[in-house]
Amino acid sequence: MDAQKEALQRIISTLANKNDEIQNFIDTLNHTLKGVQENSSNILSELDEEFDSLYSILDEMKESMISSIKQEQARKSQELQSQLSQCNNALENSEELLEFATRSLEIKEPEEFSKAARQIKDRVTMAPAFRLSLKPKVSDNMTHLMVDFSQERQMLQTLKFLPVPKAPEIDPEECLVADNAVTVAWRMPEEDNKIDHFMLEYRKTNFDGLPRVRDERCWELVDHIKGSEHTLSGLKFDAKYMNFRVRACNKAVAGEYSDPVTLETKALNFNLDNSSSHVNLKVDDACVEWDPTGGKGQEPKIKGKENKGSAHVTSLKKHARSGTPSPKRTSVGSRPPAVRGSRDRFTGESYTVLGDTAIENGQHYWEVKAQKDCKSYSVGVAYKTLGKFDQLGKTNTSWCIHVNNWLQNTFAAKHNNKVKALDATVPEKIGVFCDFDGGQLSFYDANSKQLLYSFKTKFTQPVLPGFMVWCGGLSLNTGLQVPSAVRTLQKSENGMTGSASSLNNVPQ
């Protein structure tokens, strides 16, 4: 009976997975069908625009040529009209002179005849008819403005769809995921000298394998990539994977997308656990600030050093206070009793807040930046059993480095109430590296990657990122991979790694 149930459960699980695959494929087909319809409409619109542009160019050329022909016609007509007018005037003068000469032949008196003959001779000498060129200044030939579009017609008849660039091929072995950056490399299946640029699209996802249509983020685009690789830097790896695809483009058309590639981009992501914080801390997901007014209510004074319960207090009274008391002078009010079985907030002088994600294995890295006026803060890790009165570094369940800018400036590593002064400048931003399996907690200058201090221990329980702040604030940057420089330093185990022997006690 049990064996049959197990077999049936396996069949049900297999069918459910297959149904999920088929449904995802149906979604993909519907998405593709919609894409064909939309893309066809777009390409028809683009074709209309291209032909309209071509028609517009032809119309402009036709108008220009018509204008040239009309200008030539007007020029020649004006020349011929002018010449025609001159000839008509000359002919009129010549006919008048001819008529005068004919009448002069009938004059009988010798003296008058002689006078008329001289006048006729003078007028003939000055007559326009004898100064005219009897050749047209322009011809009626207009063949120099004729056109022959046979070649252009043949060229137009050869118009066809541009060859679409083939889909590139992403080479996963040449892709690199490191230092919060991803380098994607690809190649063309065959040489294509008409490619102008590439388009890279990417999106974050928690699904490995092929991209899904449902439950996925939109693709983000990087356009006009000239080479065959591209690096996306400064990323926050807040998802387990990233999908990538690339397409080639020539001057007019983009080719098909490459087969998508999924690269793993897993990193530690956590927020600050508001329910665990001290009453005098104002907590957002990635920021904690000292709040002397006790904005979330006030903690009562409770005798005893440690409470190892885990109460999440959901209802707190708010009491306003003024000024910025020192850690040893903080007054407390009252609040409703904690819910049984949950974890009490930190209280007393333990101005602490923990991360909301436990580290149980692997290597992880995050960064912390303090406000410029922050007077005192600690950065480290702690077990979940850290008591609500416990301060980071003062128990065998927590490890940290502590910065004090109040009254005197100190920079030290702390664990189990032991202190090791650090001979280093407090950096602008601190990087925290936790190698749970290797039993190592290291602190770095996040900018230069200089090692500040390293604890060697054996973690016997999951640890939580821990933070203490007084008079100021801290901001977190998570979703970061372990930097390559940190990995290199860890392998070399140089300098300060061995200098913490006095603090490297293994908690029981």
C-alpha positions as CSV (number, residue, x, y, z in Angstrom):
1,M,0.0,0.0,0.0
2,D,2.7,2.5,1.0
3,A,4.8,1.6,-2.1
4,Q,1.8,2.2,-4.3
5,K,1.2,5.5,-2.6
6,E,4.8,6.6,-3.2
7,A,4.6,5.5,-6.8
8,L,1.3,7.4,-7.3
9,Q,2.9,10.5,-5.6
10,R,5.8,10.3,-8.1
11,I,3.4,10.0,-11.0
12,I,1.4,13.0,-9.7
13,S,4.5,15.0,-9.2
14,T,5.7,14.1,-12.8
15,L,2.3,15.0,-14.3
16,A,2.2,18.3,-12.3
17,N,5.7,19.2,-13.6
18,K,4.8,18.2,-17.1
19,N,1.6,20.3,-16.9
20,D,3.6,23.2,-15.8
21,E,6.0,22.8,-18.7
22,I,3.1,22.5,-21.2
23,Q,1.4,25.6,-19.7
24,N,4.6,27.6,-19.9
25,F,5.0,26.5,-23.5
26,I,1.4,27.5,-24.3
27,D,2.1,30.9,-22.8
28,T,5.2,31.1,-24.9
29,L,3.3,30.2,-28.1
30,N,0.6,32.7,-27.3
31,H,3.2,35.3,-26.6
32,T,5.0,34.5,-29.9
33,L,1.7,34.6,-31.9
34,K,0.9,38.0,-30.4
35,G,4.5,39.1,-31.3
36,V,4.0,37.9,-34.9
37,Q,0.8,40.0,-35.3
38,E,2.4,43.1,-33.7
39,N,5.7,42.8,-35.6
40,S,3.8,42.2,-38.9
41,S,1.8,45.4,-38.3
42,N,5.0,47.3,-37.4
43,I,6.9,46.1,-40.4
44,L,4.0,46.9,-42.8
45,S,3.9,50.4,-41.3
46,E,7.7,50.7,-41.8
47,L,7.3,49.5,-45.4
48,D,4.7,52.2,-46.1
49,E,7.0,54.8,-44.6
50,E,9.9,53.6,-46.8
51,F,7.9,53.7,-50.0
52,D,6.3,57.0,-49.0
53,S,9.8,58.3,-48.5
54,L,10.8,57.0,-51.9
55,Y,7.7,58.5,-53.6
56,S,8.5,61.8,-51.9
57,I,12.1,61.8,-53.3
58,L,10.8,61.0,-56.8
59,D,8.2,63.7,-56.5
60,E,10.9,66.2,-55.4
61,M,13.2,65.1,-58.3
62,K,10.3,65.4,-60.8
63,E,9.4,68.9,-59.6
64,S,13.0,69.9,-59.8
65,M,13.4,68.6,-63.4
66,I,10.1,70.2,-64.5
67,S,11.3,73.5,-63.1
68,S,14.6,73.2,-65.0
69,I,12.7,72.5,-68.3
70,K,10.4,75.4,-67.7
71,Q,13.3,77.7,-66.9
72,E,15.1,76.6,-70.1
73,Q,11.9,77.1,-72.1
74,A,11.4,80.6,-70.7
75,R,15.1,81.5,-71.4
76,K,15.0,80.4,-75.0
77,S,11.5,82.0,-75.6
78,Q,12.7,85.3,-74.2
79,E,15.8,85.2,-76.5
80,L,13.7,84.3,-79.6
81,Q,11.0,86.9,-78.7
82,S,13.6,89.6,-78.4
83,Q,15.2,88.6,-81.7
84,L,11.8,88.4,-83.3
85,S,10.9,91.9,-82.1
86,Q,14.2,93.3,-83.5
87,C,13.5,91.7,-86.9
88,N,10.0,93.1,-87.0
89,N,11.2,96.6,-86.3
90,A,14.0,96.2,-88.9
91,L,11.5,94.9,-91.5
92,E,9.1,97.8,-90.8
93,N,11.9,100.4,-91.3
94,S,13.1,98.6,-94.4
95,E,9.7,98.5,-96.0
96,E,9.2,102.2,-95.2
97,L,12.6,103.0,-96.8
98,L,11.7,100.9,-99.9
99,E,8.5,102.7,-100.3
100,F,10.3,106.1,-100.1
101,A,13.0,104.9,-102.6
102,T,10.3,103.8,-105.0
103,R,8.5,107.2,-104.9
104,S,11.9,109.0,-105.3
105,L,12.2,107.4,-108.8
106,E,9.3,109.4,-110.0
107,I,10.9,112.8,-109.1
108,K,11.6,114.9,-112.2
109,E,13.6,117.7,-110.9
110,P,17.3,116.8,-110.8
111,E,18.0,118.7,-107.7
112,E,15.2,117.2,-105.6
113,F,16.0,113.7,-107.0
114,S,19.7,114.1,-106.1
115,K,18.6,115.2,-102.5
116,A,16.3,112.3,-102.2
117,A,18.9,109.8,-103.4
118,R,21.4,111.0,-100.8
119,Q,18.8,110.7,-98.1
120,I,18.0,107.1,-99.2
121,K,21.7,106.2,-99.2
122,D,22.2,107.6,-95.7
123,R,19.2,105.7,-94.4
124,V,20.2,102.5,-96.0
125,T,23.6,102.7,-94.4
126,M,22.0,103.1,-90.9
127,A,19.1,100.8,-91.5
128,P,18.7,98.1,-88.7
129,A,18.0,95.5,-91.4
130,F,21.7,95.5,-92.5
131,R,22.9,95.1,-88.8
132,L,20.7,92.2,-87.9
133,S,22.1,88.6,-87.6
134,L,19.7,86.5,-89.5
135,K,20.5,83.4,-87.4
136,P,18.5,82.4,-84.3
137,K,20.3,83.0,-81.1
138,V,19.0,79.8,-79.6
139,S,17.8,76.5,-81.1
140,D,14.6,74.7,-80.4
141,N,16.5,71.7,-79.2
142,M,15.6,70.5,-75.7
143,T,17.1,67.1,-75.8
144,H,19.8,68.1,-73.2
145,L,17.0,68.0,-70.6
146,M,15.7,64.6,-71.5
147,V,16.1,61.7,-69.0
148,D,16.7,58.0,-69.3
149,F,15.6,56.1,-66.1
150,S,16.3,52.7,-67.5
151,Q,19.1,52.0,-65.0
152,E,17.1,53.4,-62.1
153,R,14.1,51.4,-63.2
154,Q,16.1,48.2,-63.2
155,M,17.5,49.2,-59.8
156,L,14.0,49.7,-58.4
157,Q,12.9,46.5,-59.8
158,T,15.6,44.7,-57.8
159,L,14.3,46.1,-54.5
160,K,13.8,43.3,-52.0
161,F,13.9,42.6,-48.3
162,L,17.3,43.1,-46.7
163,P,19.1,40.0,-45.6
164,V,18.3,39.6,-41.9
165,P,21.5,39.1,-39.8
166,K,21.7,35.6,-38.3
167,A,21.2,35.1,-34.6
168,P,24.5,35.4,-32.6
169,E,25.6,32.6,-30.4
170,I,26.4,33.4,-26.7
171,D,29.3,31.4,-25.4
172,P,28.7,30.5,-21.8
173,E,32.3,29.5,-21.3
174,E,33.5,33.0,-22.3
175,C,30.9,34.7,-20.0
176,L,32.2,35.8,-16.6
177,V,30.2,36.6,-13.4
178,A,32.5,38.3,-10.8
179,D,32.7,41.4,-8.6
180,N,29.1,42.3,-9.1
181,A,29.5,42.4,-12.8
182,V,28.6,40.1,-15.7
183,T,30.5,40.0,-18.9
184,V,28.6,38.4,-21.8
185,A,30.4,37.3,-24.9
186,W,29.0,36.1,-28.2
187,R,30.0,35.3,-31.8
188,M,28.3,35.2,-35.2
189,P,27.8,31.8,-36.8
190,E,29.3,33.1,-39.9
191,E,31.1,36.4,-40.9
192,D,28.7,39.3,-41.7
193,N,30.5,42.5,-42.7
194,K,27.1,44.4,-42.9
195,I,26.5,44.2,-39.1
196,D,26.5,47.7,-37.6
197,H,25.9,47.0,-33.9
198,F,24.5,44.5,-31.4
199,M,21.6,44.8,-28.9
200,L,21.9,43.0,-25.5
201,E,18.8,42.3,-23.4
202,Y,18.9,41.0,-19.8
203,R,16.6,40.4,-16.8
204,K,16.9,39.0,-13.4
205,T,15.1,35.8,-12.5
206,N,14.8,33.1,-9.8
207,F,14.2,30.4,-12.4
208,D,17.1,28.5,-14.0
209,G,16.9,27.2,-17.5
210,L,14.9,28.8,-20.3
211,P,13.1,32.2,-19.7
212,R,9.4,32.0,-18.8
213,V,6.7,34.2,-20.1
214,R,4.8,34.4,-16.8
215,D,6.2,35.6,-13.5
216,E,9.2,37.3,-15.2
217,R,10.5,40.8,-15.1
218,C,10.7,42.9,-18.3
219,W,13.8,42.7,-20.4
220,E,16.2,45.6,-20.0
221,L,18.1,46.8,-23.1
222,V,21.6,47.8,-23.9
223,D,21.8,49.1,-27.4
224,H,24.5,50.1,-29.9
225,I,27.2,47.7,-28.7
226,K,30.0,47.7,-31.3
227,G,32.0,44.8,-30.1
228,S,31.1,41.1,-29.5
229,E,31.0,41.3,-25.7
230,H,29.6,43.7,-23.1
231,T,30.1,44.1,-19.3
232,L,27.3,45.0,-17.0
233,S,28.8,46.4,-13.8
234,G,27.6,47.7,-10.5
235,L,24.8,45.2,-10.3
236,K,22.9,44.1,-7.2
237,F,22.5,40.4,-7.3
238,D,19.0,40.2,-5.7
239,A,18.0,37.2,-7.8
240,K,19.6,33.8,-8.3
241,Y,20.0,34.1,-12.0
242,M,20.1,36.5,-15.0
243,N,18.8,35.7,-18.5
244,F,20.7,37.1,-21.5
245,R,20.0,37.3,-25.2
246,V,21.6,39.3,-28.0
247,R,20.7,40.2,-31.6
248,A,22.7,41.7,-34.5
249,C,21.6,44.7,-36.4
250,N,22.6,46.2,-39.8
251,K,21.7,49.7,-41.0
252,A,18.0,48.8,-41.5
253,V,17.0,45.6,-39.7
254,A,17.6,43.6,-36.6
255,G,18.1,39.9,-36.7
256,E,16.6,37.2,-34.5
257,Y,17.6,36.9,-30.8
258,S,20.2,34.4,-29.8
259,D,19.1,31.4,-27.7
260,P,18.8,32.8,-24.2
261,V,21.5,31.9,-21.7
262,T,21.0,31.8,-18.0
263,L,23.9,32.7,-15.7
264,E,23.9,32.1,-11.9
265,T,24.2,35.4,-9.9
266,K,23.5,34.1,-6.4
267,A,24.5,36.4,-3.5
268,L,23.5,37.0,0.0
269,N,20.5,39.4,0.3
270,F,19.1,40.5,3.6
271,N,17.4,43.3,5.3
272,L,17.5,44.6,8.8
273,D,15.0,42.8,11.1
274,N,13.0,45.7,12.6
275,S,11.4,43.4,15.1
276,S,14.8,42.6,16.7
277,S,16.0,46.1,17.0
278,H,16.6,48.2,20.1
279,V,13.8,50.6,20.9
280,N,16.1,53.6,20.3
281,L,16.8,52.6,16.7
282,K,14.9,53.6,13.7
283,V,15.1,50.8,11.2
284,D,14.4,50.6,7.4
285,D,15.3,47.6,5.2
286,A,18.9,48.7,4.6
287,C,19.4,51.6,7.0
288,V,19.4,52.0,10.8
289,E,19.6,55.3,12.6
290,W,19.8,56.2,16.3
291,D,16.5,57.7,17.5
292,P,16.8,59.1,21.0
293,T,13.1,59.7,21.2
294,G,12.4,55.9,21.2
295,G,10.1,56.0,18.2
296,K,8.9,52.4,18.6
297,G,8.1,52.6,22.3
298,Q,10.2,52.1,25.4
299,E,11.6,49.0,26.9
300,P,11.2,48.3,30.6
301,K,14.2,47.8,32.9
302,I,14.6,44.1,33.4
303,K,17.1,42.6,35.8
304,G,19.4,40.1,34.4
305,K,22.1,40.0,31.8
306,E,20.6,37.9,29.1
307,N,17.3,36.7,27.7
308,K,17.6,34.0,25.1
309,G,14.0,34.0,24.0
310,S,12.9,35.3,20.6
311,A,9.9,37.6,20.9
312,H,8.7,39.9,18.1
313,V,7.0,42.8,19.8
314,T,4.2,44.1,17.6
315,S,2.7,46.8,19.8
316,L,4.8,49.4,21.5
317,K,3.9,52.7,23.3
318,K,5.6,55.8,22.1
319,H,7.2,58.2,24.6
320,A,8.9,61.4,23.4
321,R,12.3,62.3,24.9
322,S,14.7,65.1,24.1
323,G,18.4,65.3,23.8
324,T,20.9,62.6,23.0
325,P,21.8,60.7,26.2
326,S,25.0,58.6,26.4
327,P,24.7,54.9,26.3
328,K,24.9,54.6,30.1
329,R,22.1,57.2,30.7
330,T,19.4,55.9,28.5
331,S,16.0,56.0,30.2
332,V,13.3,53.5,29.5
333,G,9.6,53.6,29.8
334,S,7.1,50.8,29.7
335,R,5.6,48.6,27.0
336,P,3.1,45.7,26.8
337,P,4.5,42.3,27.7
338,A,6.3,40.4,25.0
339,V,4.4,37.6,23.2
340,R,5.4,34.3,24.8
341,G,7.6,32.2,22.6
342,S,8.9,35.1,20.5
343,R,12.1,37.0,20.8
344,D,12.4,40.2,22.9
345,R,13.9,43.3,21.4
346,F,17.4,44.4,22.4
347,T,17.3,46.7,25.4
348,G,19.5,48.4,27.9
349,E,22.8,49.5,26.4
350,S,22.6,46.9,23.6
351,Y,21.7,49.3,20.7
352,T,21.7,46.4,18.3
353,V,19.7,45.2,15.3
354,L,20.2,41.9,13.4
355,G,19.8,40.9,9.8
356,D,16.7,38.9,8.9
357,T,18.6,36.1,7.0
358,A,20.6,33.5,8.7
359,I,23.9,32.3,7.3
360,E,24.2,28.5,7.6
361,N,26.9,27.7,5.0
362,G,29.0,29.1,2.1
363,Q,30.9,32.3,1.7
364,H,29.1,35.7,1.8
365,Y,30.0,39.4,1.6
366,W,28.2,42.7,2.5
367,E,29.2,46.3,3.0
368,V,28.4,48.9,5.7
369,K,28.8,52.6,5.6
370,A,28.5,54.9,8.6
371,Q,27.2,58.4,8.6
372,K,30.0,61.0,9.1
373,D,28.7,62.1,12.5
374,C,28.1,58.6,13.9
375,K,29.7,58.5,17.3
376,S,29.8,54.7,18.0
377,Y,29.0,51.7,15.9
378,S,29.8,48.0,15.5
379,V,29.6,45.6,12.6
380,G,29.8,41.8,12.8
381,V,27.8,38.6,13.2
382,A,26.1,36.9,16.1
383,Y,24.2,33.7,16.9
384,K,20.5,33.8,17.2
385,T,20.9,33.1,20.9
386,L,22.4,36.6,21.5
387,G,20.6,37.9,24.6
388,K,18.6,41.1,24.4
389,F,21.0,42.8,26.9
390,D,24.1,41.5,25.2
391,Q,26.3,43.9,23.3
392,L,28.1,42.8,20.1
393,G,31.6,41.5,20.9
394,K,31.0,41.2,24.6
395,T,29.8,37.6,24.5
396,N,31.1,34.3,23.0
397,T,28.1,34.3,20.6
398,S,29.1,37.5,18.7
399,W,32.1,38.8,16.7
400,C,32.6,42.4,15.5
401,I,34.8,45.4,14.9
402,H,33.9,48.5,16.8
403,V,34.4,52.2,16.0
404,N,34.2,54.8,18.7
405,N,34.3,58.5,17.9
406,W,33.0,59.7,21.3
407,L,35.3,61.2,23.8
408,Q,38.2,59.2,22.4
409,N,38.8,57.6,19.0
410,T,39.2,53.8,19.1
411,F,39.1,51.1,16.4
412,A,39.1,47.5,17.7
413,A,38.0,43.9,17.1
414,K,35.8,42.4,19.8
415,H,34.8,38.9,20.8
416,N,33.9,37.3,24.1
417,N,34.6,40.6,25.9
418,K,38.1,40.7,24.6
419,V,39.4,43.6,22.6
420,K,42.1,43.9,20.0
421,A,43.1,47.4,19.0
422,L,43.5,47.8,15.3
423,D,46.4,49.8,13.8
424,A,44.5,51.0,10.8
425,T,42.5,54.0,9.6
426,V,38.8,53.6,9.9
427,P,37.6,53.2,6.3
428,E,34.7,55.1,4.7
429,K,33.0,51.8,4.0
430,I,33.6,48.4,5.7
431,G,33.3,45.1,3.8
432,V,32.4,42.0,5.8
433,F,33.3,38.5,4.6
434,C,31.9,35.5,6.3
435,D,33.2,32.0,5.4
436,F,30.8,29.9,7.5
437,D,32.2,26.5,6.5
438,G,35.8,27.7,6.8
439,G,35.2,29.3,10.2
440,Q,36.4,32.8,9.2
441,L,35.0,36.3,9.6
442,S,37.1,39.1,8.0
443,F,36.7,42.8,7.7
444,Y,38.0,44.9,4.8
445,D,38.3,48.5,3.6
446,A,35.5,48.1,1.0
447,N,37.2,50.5,-1.4
448,S,40.8,49.4,-1.3
449,K,40.1,45.8,-0.2
450,Q,42.8,46.1,2.5
451,L,42.3,43.5,5.3
452,L,41.5,45.1,8.6
453,Y,41.0,42.1,10.8
454,S,40.1,38.4,10.6
455,F,38.6,36.0,13.2
456,K,39.3,32.3,13.0
457,T,36.7,30.2,14.7
458,K,34.3,27.3,14.3
459,F,30.7,28.4,13.9
460,T,28.4,25.9,15.7
461,Q,25.2,27.6,14.9
462,P,23.8,29.7,12.0
463,V,24.9,33.3,12.3
464,L,23.0,36.6,11.7
465,P,24.6,39.9,10.5
466,G,24.7,42.2,13.5
467,F,24.9,46.0,13.9
468,M,25.2,48.4,16.8
469,V,24.8,52.1,16.4
470,W,24.7,55.1,18.8
471,C,24.3,58.7,17.7
472,G,24.3,58.4,14.0
473,G,23.4,55.8,11.4
474,L,24.5,52.9,9.2
475,S,23.5,52.0,5.7
476,L,23.9,48.5,4.1
477,N,24.7,47.2,0.7
478,T,23.8,43.6,0.2
479,G,23.3,41.4,-2.8
480,L,27.1,41.5,-3.4
481,Q,29.4,38.7,-4.5
482,V,32.6,38.0,-2.7
483,P,35.1,40.4,-4.5
484,S,37.9,38.7,-6.4
485,A,40.4,40.7,-4.3
486,V,38.9,39.3,-1.1
487,R,39.1,35.7,-2.4
488,T,42.8,36.3,-3.3
489,L,43.6,37.7,0.2
490,Q,41.8,34.8,1.8
491,K,43.9,32.3,-0.1
492,S,47.1,34.1,0.9
493,E,46.1,34.4,4.5
494,N,48.5,37.3,4.9
495,G,49.4,39.7,7.7
496,M,46.6,40.4,10.1
497,T,44.8,37.0,9.7
498,G,46.9,35.4,12.4
499,S,47.0,38.3,14.7
500,A,43.7,37.6,16.3
501,S,44.7,34.5,18.3
502,S,43.7,36.1,21.6
503,L,40.1,36.6,20.4
504,N,39.6,33.4,18.4
505,N,37.9,31.4,21.1
506,V,35.6,28.6,20.0
507,P,32.2,29.1,21.7
508,Q,30.7,26.1,23.4
